[in-house]
Amino acid sequence: AQAILAQASLQVCPHFANRALSVMPPLRAHARLAACALLAQAVCVGAIRRLDIQAQVARVPLQREMFEERFEEVVARARQDPCKADVLAWRPREASGLGSRADTLSLELLYATHNNKSVALCDGPFVRNVFVVHYQGASAFGVCGEPPRCRRGNPLGVAKDGNSLAVHLFGEDRRHAYDALSFVRRRLFTLKSETQSLVTDKLRDMGVDGSGQHIGLHVRRGDKIQEIDGDTFVPFSSFADATQRHQKHERSVVYVASDDTAAVNEMGHLLCCDTEVISIATSTDGCPNTTSRSYSGMDSSFIALLVDLEGLITSTYFIGTQSSNIWRHVFYMRGNMTSSESLD
């Protein structure tokens, strides 16, 4: 058994194993192999995990229809006893915004689906007060209400494995990877009819009629200052230049989503006379700059965020910065990877 284990480790890390063998004292062959196995295992845990992910993808090359069927299966398997699911998603951690939560859950579900692991959600204020209230996807999931089970281990461990898997999939087939993540987001975050009607009415009142004949800009400022470590923002002029490249009519409508009213005003100044700039941040329903993440069901700041998202998702062309979780969320929710642009 030791020899078999050793041979497996040697295959994973041949360079390290050969070096280890060269410096070992004279031992019987099986003892040398066993000692080498222990060393190789200790050093190569990360490599083994990466190889395991790639091997599982290779064993299950899920095409779009298979992926969607498998997704429904792994979610359904955990509904009867959610706390016994193979993967407990959205585990408790520090407060985070909708974009970050959407990133985490989509990666957890990508991992669970590709690896045929049953999946349920961990209960919490965001699930109860936001996800269940506003989104159609909530009804598909079992929810585990036992905090001790949801607090075990690293809350982002599965999401990190899902991210490694996503990187691998994009390297193999960019279209397949995008379609999979887009399906997951749209399956989860399509609005319920009542919320959709509320959001649509607010956009219509602002002059966005639902035809999609507008350009969407996401200019992230307010909370990003905490993360950039001295790096400069993408200048407003870059947003204006990108917008003008995609304006097809003399008179254009641009929807600007931003956590900074000054950014909205500056974009209006740069785009000037032939462009109508619309933003909920400067409307009567707008909200002041905030870095708060404590969303609740019908909270006005969260409804304003949903209006912004809808204005961006339904735009003819979408411009923003991929370093933002919101940009990535909109990118996948649009279902079209060729009509979005990142400026960073």
Secondary structure as UniProt FT lines:
FT   HELIX           2..12
FT   HELIX           14..23
FT   HELIX           29..43
FT   HELIX           45..59
FT   HELIX           64..77
FT   HELIX           82..84
FT   STRAND          87..89
FT   HELIX           98..114
FT   TURN            115..116
FT   STRAND          119..122
FT   HELIX           125..126
FT   HELIX           127..131
FT   HELIX           132..134
FT   HELIX           136..140
FT   STRAND          143..144
FT   HELIX           147..150
FT   TURN            155..156
FT   HELIX           157..172
FT   HELIX           174..189
FT   HELIX           193..206
FT   STRAND          215..219
FT   TURN            222..223
FT   HELIX           224..226
FT   TURN            229..230
FT   HELIX           236..245
FT   STRAND          252..258
FT   HELIX           261..271
FT   HELIX           272..274
FT   STRAND          275..278
FT   HELIX           280..282
FT   TURN            284..285
FT   TURN            297..298
FT   HELIX           300..313
FT   STRAND          317..320
FT   TURN            322..323
FT   HELIX           325..333
FT   TURN            334..335
FT   TURN            337..338
FT   STRAND          340..342
//
